[in-house]
Structures are given as C-alpha cells and as structure tokens.
Amino acid sequence: NALRKVLVSTQFMISIMLVAGTLLVHDQLDVVRKQDLGFEKEGMLVVPTNGDTAIVNYLDAVKNELRQVSGVINVAGSTSTPGQSAGNNYTEIEMTDGKMSPTNINFIFIDHDFLNTYQIKLLAGRDFQRDVKSDDTTAYLINESAMKDFGWTLEQAIGKKVQGRYLGKIIGVMKDFHYRSLHTKVEPLMIAMTRHVGRMSIRVKGN
C-alpha cells in the first residue's frame, strides 16, 4: 500500500511537471510569434552569393532579372541579413559639442533596396537614393538605439558627421529591428552602402 501511494504521488508530480512545461513552452512560442521584429520576415528567400564576381560586377542587372520572375516582389543585396551576425567597425562620430568621438559600432553594408525589401521603417531623414551618387560612399543610416546611445534627438541625429571608410554624414534614423538573435537586445547599428554583397534577399508573394 505504501509503495502504491508513492508511485501514484510520483505520477501526479510528473504529470504536473509535464503540463507546466507544456504551458511554458507554449507561452514562449507565443511570445516569439507575436514579437515585433522590426522587419517583415515572411516570404523572404536568402541566397548566398559566395563572392561571385559576376553578381558583384552586374548587381543591378542580376536584380532586374530576378524581378522579372513571376512572384518576385523585390530583391536586395547586403553583407548580412537579420538573424546573422553584424561586423563591428571602428568609427568616429560627431557629438553634440561638435567634436569627433571614437567608438566601435555594429555595421551592416547594404544596397539601395534593403530597407524597402525588408520593410524597415525610417523614423527621420531618408533612405539611400540612386540619383544621389555621394550616398554610395558618404551617407550613413543609424538605428534608434544608436541615436539614444549618442544622446541625440531625431532632429539632432540627421546631418551628424561620421568618419568611417569615408567622411560622411547621417542621412536617416531607422526604427530598431532585430538584426541579431532575440536572445540579445538590439544594440546600436550603423548602415552604409556597398556593392560587394554576400547575400541576396528575395521577397516573394505568399502563394
């Protein structure tokens, strides 16, 4: 009788633990499903270019060809995509007192269509523009976290000088998006232009 009581009690305890564990996992999955990532991940195909010079040298032509495929909405190129790691670069930033301050900041290099393809929102300023040739080398975007980290308002951020690969300025502030795992908080991020893309992001229709 004593053994039977112990076994029944043990079964109840195990059952309670399993139910509690199931509810916990369900809640975690629900949080992940409802989490605002700051970009639209549905309908996105990511294709590595593996440094193919034919793609690098004729990037616009390749993208235009892909857009002709039925069901393709948009195509973008970048060095990395959301969920992957971002590089960390030494950069000098103009502070509110006008002095240049050295810092290390996470960097992603993209082409003109990245923000539009991933539907990343701009809070202030503008995106990179093809008809502004200087954007290729002297324009930078930052995220909301970077703006707050530097102690700026949206209005103060636009036009601040940046000494990266080239001396340029900040032209826009993006809403924070999760460019790394959800296990880490969104850190300051800077974005600049490149043609040496390592990933092609292709947005397709749901069907």
ROKEGU-224480 format. One record per residue (C-alpha): residue number from 0; residue in three letters; x, y, z. Coordinates in pm, whole numbers, always signed. Each point is the difference from the previous one (the first is absolute). Layout:
+-----+------+--------+--------+--------+
:  nr : rest :     px :     py :     pz :
+-----+------+--------+--------+--------+
: NUM :  ALA :      X :      Y :      Z :
...
+-----+------+--------+--------+--------+
//
This chain:
+-----+------+--------+--------+--------+
:  nr : rest :     px :     py :     pz :
+-----+------+--------+--------+--------+
:   0 :  ASN :     +0 :     +0 :     +0 :
:   1 :  ALA :   +280 :   +242 :    +86 :
:   2 :  LEU :   +179 :    -73 :   -329 :
:   3 :  ARG :   -324 :    +51 :   -193 :
:   4 :  LYS :    -54 :   +340 :   +165 :
:   5 :  VAL :   +358 :   +105 :    -82 :
:   6 :  LEU :    -39 :   -105 :   -365 :
:   7 :  VAL :   -334 :   +179 :    -38 :
:   8 :  SER :   +141 :   +315 :   +159 :
:   9 :  THR :   +302 :    -18 :   -227 :
:  10 :  GLN :   -225 :    -36 :   -306 :
:  11 :  PHE :   -196 :   +308 :   +104 :
:  12 :  MET :   +320 :   +199 :    +48 :
:  13 :  ILE :   +133 :   -103 :   -341 :
:  14 :  SER :   -336 :    +84 :   -161 :
:  15 :  ILE :     -3 :   +345 :   +162 :
:  16 :  MET :   +359 :    +66 :   -117 :
:  17 :  LEU :    -84 :   -106 :   -356 :
:  18 :  VAL :   -310 :   +221 :    -11 :
:  19 :  ALA :   +194 :   +294 :   +147 :
:  20 :  GLY :   +283 :    -53 :   -249 :
:  21 :  THR :   -245 :    -17 :   -292 :
:  22 :  LEU :   -167 :   +324 :   +107 :
:  23 :  LEU :   +340 :   +170 :    +38 :
:  24 :  VAL :   +114 :   -107 :   -348 :
:  25 :  HIS :   -336 :   +111 :   -144 :
:  26 :  ASP :    +42 :   +344 :   +159 :
:  27 :  GLN :   +356 :    +30 :   -132 :
:  28 :  LEU :   -107 :    -92 :   -354 :
:  29 :  ASP :   -288 :   +246 :    +26 :
:  30 :  VAL :   +242 :   +277 :    +98 :
:  31 :  VAL :   +226 :    -84 :   -297 :
:  32 :  ARG :   -296 :     -3 :   -242 :
:  33 :  LYS :   -128 :   +337 :   +122 :
:  34 :  GLN :   +339 :   +166 :    +44 :
:  35 :  ASP :    +40 :   +315 :   -209 :
:  36 :  LEU :   +323 :    -66 :   -188 :
:  37 :  GLY :     +5 :   +343 :   -162 :
:  38 :  PHE :     +6 :   -155 :   -348 :
:  39 :  GLU :   -218 :   -232 :   -208 :
:  40 :  LYS :   +145 :   -351 :    -10 :
:  41 :  GLU :   -285 :   -181 :   -179 :
:  42 :  GLY :    +50 :    -83 :   -365 :
:  43 :  MET :   +374 :    +62 :     +8 :
:  44 :  LEU :   +259 :   -217 :   -174 :
:  45 :  VAL :   +367 :    +57 :    +84 :
:  46 :  VAL :   +256 :   -120 :   -252 :
:  47 :  PRO :   +377 :    +14 :    +66 :
:  48 :  THR :   +203 :   +143 :   -288 :
:  49 :  ASN :   +329 :   -155 :   +120 :
:  50 :  GLY :   +188 :   +302 :   -131 :
:  51 :  ASP :    -97 :    -73 :   -362 :
:  52 :  THR :   +161 :   +282 :   -202 :
:  53 :  ALA :   -266 :    -30 :   -272 :
:  54 :  ILE :   -262 :   +100 :   +258 :
:  55 :  VAL :   +217 :   +270 :   +156 :
:  56 :  ASN :    +94 :   +157 :   -334 :
:  57 :  TYR :   -353 :    -15 :   -144 :
:  58 :  LEU :   -205 :    +28 :   +318 :
:  59 :  ASP :   -274 :   +226 :   -142 :
:  60 :  ALA :    -39 :   -219 :   -310 :
:  61 :  VAL :    -28 :   -316 :   +212 :
:  62 :  LYS :   -260 :   +162 :   +225 :
:  63 :  ASN :   -200 :   +120 :   -301 :
:  64 :  GLU :     +2 :   -352 :   -145 :
:  65 :  LEU :   -122 :   -146 :   +329 :
:  66 :  ARG :   -282 :   +256 :    +15 :
:  67 :  GLN :   -127 :   -131 :   -332 :
:  68 :  VAL :    -66 :   -342 :   +157 :
:  69 :  SER :   -369 :    -49 :    +69 :
:  70 :  GLY :    -78 :    +40 :   +370 :
:  71 :  VAL :   +313 :   +201 :    +86 :
:  72 :  ILE :    -87 :   +333 :   +165 :
:  73 :  ASN :   +342 :   +148 :    +72 :
:  74 :  VAL :   +370 :    -85 :    +26 :
:  75 :  ALA :   +272 :   +144 :   +223 :
:  76 :  GLY :   +367 :    -65 :    +66 :
:  77 :  SER :   +194 :    +28 :   +325 :
:  78 :  THR :   +301 :   -132 :   +188 :
:  79 :  SER :   -229 :   -171 :   +253 :
:  80 :  THR :   -371 :    -44 :    +69 :
:  81 :  PRO :   -211 :    +23 :   +318 :
:  82 :  GLY :    +77 :   -291 :   +231 :
:  83 :  GLN :   +367 :    -16 :   -101 :
:  84 :  SER :   +293 :   +172 :   +164 :
:  85 :  ALA :    +97 :   +359 :    -81 :
:  86 :  GLY :   +356 :   +125 :    -26 :
:  87 :  ASN :   +142 :   +244 :   +254 :
:  88 :  ASN :   +192 :   +295 :   -143 :
:  89 :  TYR :   +210 :   +279 :   +148 :
:  90 :  THR :   -173 :   +328 :    -82 :
:  91 :  GLU :    +16 :   +364 :   +103 :
:  92 :  ILE :   -329 :   +178 :    +68 :
:  93 :  GLU :    -73 :   +371 :    +37 :
:  94 :  MET :   -138 :    +66 :   +347 :
:  95 :  THR :   -237 :   +279 :   +109 :
:  96 :  ASP :   +298 :   +222 :    +84 :
:  97 :  GLY :   +128 :    -32 :   -358 :
:  98 :  LYS :   +303 :   -213 :    +89 :
:  99 :  MET :    +69 :   -336 :   -165 :
: 100 :  SER :    -14 :   -288 :   +248 :
: 101 :  PRO :   +146 :   -348 :    -73 :
: 102 :  THR :   -229 :   -298 :    +48 :
: 103 :  ASN :    -51 :   -359 :   -109 :
: 104 :  ILE :   -344 :    -62 :   -150 :
: 105 :  ASN :   -170 :   -291 :   -172 :
: 106 :  PHE :    -11 :    +37 :   -377 :
: 107 :  ILE :   -202 :   -147 :   -287 :
: 108 :  PHE :    +67 :    +92 :   -362 :
: 109 :  ILE :   -297 :     +0 :   -236 :
: 110 :  ASP :   -123 :   +116 :   -340 :
: 111 :  HIS :   -279 :   +246 :    -88 :
: 112 :  ASP :   -285 :   -253 :    +30 :
: 113 :  PHE :    +74 :   -154 :   +341 :
: 114 :  LEU :   -229 :   +209 :   +220 :
: 115 :  ASN :   -285 :    -16 :   -249 :
: 116 :  THR :    +35 :   -376 :    -49 :
: 117 :  TYR :     +3 :    -72 :   +375 :
: 118 :  GLN :   -258 :   +275 :    +66 :
: 119 :  ILE :   +216 :   +168 :   +264 :
: 120 :  LYS :   -148 :   +333 :   +106 :
: 121 :  LEU :   +179 :   +333 :     +4 :
: 122 :  LEU :    -72 :   +227 :   +297 :
: 123 :  ALA :   +178 :   +303 :   -144 :
: 124 :  GLY :   +198 :   +105 :   -307 :
: 125 :  ARG :    +12 :   -206 :   -317 :
: 126 :  ASP :   +117 :   -326 :   -151 :
: 127 :  PHE :   +292 :    -39 :   -244 :
: 128 :  GLN :    -87 :   +136 :   -345 :
: 129 :  ARG :   +136 :   -110 :   -336 :
: 130 :  ASP :     -4 :   +350 :   -144 :
: 131 :  VAL :   +218 :   +130 :   +285 :
: 132 :  LYS :   +338 :   -145 :    -96 :
: 133 :  SER :   +170 :   +119 :   +319 :
: 134 :  ASP :   -225 :   -240 :   +196 :
: 135 :  ASP :   +217 :   -287 :   -126 :
: 136 :  THR :   +292 :   +111 :   +216 :
: 137 :  THR :    -93 :   +285 :   +235 :
: 138 :  ALA :   -349 :    -81 :   +134 :
: 139 :  TYR :    -83 :   -199 :   +313 :
: 140 :  LEU :   -312 :   -123 :   +175 :
: 141 :  ILE :    -25 :    -75 :   +372 :
: 142 :  ASN :   -261 :   -179 :   +206 :
: 143 :  GLU :   -204 :   +139 :   +288 :
: 144 :  SER :   +228 :   -162 :   +260 :
: 145 :  ALA :   +306 :   +174 :   -145 :
: 146 :  MET :   -179 :   +335 :     +6 :
: 147 :  LYS :    -89 :    -45 :   +368 :
: 148 :  ASP :   +349 :   -129 :    +83 :
: 149 :  PHE :   +157 :   +315 :   -145 :
: 150 :  GLY :   -248 :   +217 :   +192 :
: 151 :  TRP :   -168 :   +152 :   -306 :
: 152 :  THR :   -356 :    +81 :    -95 :
: 153 :  LEU :   -126 :    -95 :   -347 :
: 154 :  GLU :    +58 :   +354 :   -122 :
: 155 :  GLN :   +354 :    +13 :   +143 :
: 156 :  ALA :   +102 :   -330 :   -157 :
: 157 :  ILE :    -58 :   +104 :   -360 :
: 158 :  GLY :   +312 :   +160 :   -148 :
: 159 :  LYS :   +243 :   -113 :   +270 :
: 160 :  LYS :   +346 :    -72 :   -144 :
: 161 :  VAL :   +133 :   -357 :    -16 :
: 162 :  GLN :   +358 :   -103 :    -71 :
: 163 :  GLY :    -26 :   -360 :   -115 :
: 164 :  ARG :   +150 :   -130 :   -320 :
: 165 :  TYR :    -66 :   +352 :   -128 :
: 166 :  LEU :    -90 :   +328 :   +165 :
: 167 :  GLY :   -375 :    +37 :    -32 :
: 168 :  LYS :   -316 :    +79 :   +192 :
: 169 :  ILE :   -309 :   -167 :   +142 :
: 170 :  ILE :   -295 :    +33 :   -237 :
: 171 :  GLY :   -261 :   -207 :   +183 :
: 172 :  VAL :   -105 :   -172 :   +324 :
: 173 :  MET :   -163 :   -343 :    -19 :
: 174 :  LYS :   -243 :   -152 :   +243 :
: 175 :  ASP :   +176 :   -273 :   +199 :
: 176 :  PHE :    -17 :   -344 :   -159 :
: 177 :  HIS :   +138 :   -329 :   +129 :
: 178 :  TYR :   +308 :    -50 :   -217 :
: 179 :  ARG :   +131 :   -263 :   +241 :
: 180 :  SER :   -157 :   -281 :   +201 :
: 181 :  LEU :   -295 :    +78 :   +228 :
: 182 :  HIS :   +223 :   -119 :   +285 :
: 183 :  THR :   +188 :   +332 :    -23 :
: 184 :  LYS :   -136 :   +353 :    +29 :
: 185 :  VAL :    +12 :   +232 :   -300 :
: 186 :  GLU :   +336 :   +179 :    +11 :
: 187 :  PRO :   +110 :   +317 :   -182 :
: 188 :  LEU :    +31 :    -62 :   -373 :
: 189 :  MET :   +134 :   +198 :   -295 :
: 190 :  ILE :    -69 :    -78 :   -363 :
: 191 :  ALA :   +193 :   +105 :   -309 :
: 192 :  MET :     -9 :    -79 :   -371 :
: 193 :  THR :   +193 :   -276 :   -178 :
: 194 :  ARG :     +0 :   -190 :   -327 :
: 195 :  HIS :   +196 :   -294 :   +140 :
: 196 :  VAL :   -305 :   -186 :   +124 :
: 197 :  GLY :    +23 :   -340 :   +168 :
: 198 :  ARG :   -376 :    -66 :     +8 :
: 199 :  MET :   -289 :    +53 :   -239 :
: 200 :  SER :   -336 :    +48 :   +175 :
: 201 :  ILE :   -295 :    -80 :   -225 :
: 202 :  ARG :   -353 :    +87 :   +110 :
: 203 :  VAL :   -262 :   -223 :   -161 :
: 204 :  LYS :   -380 :     -9 :     +5 :
: 205 :  GLY :   -163 :   -227 :   +256 :
: 206 :  ASN :   -140 :   -237 :   -260 :
+-----+------+--------+--------+--------+
//
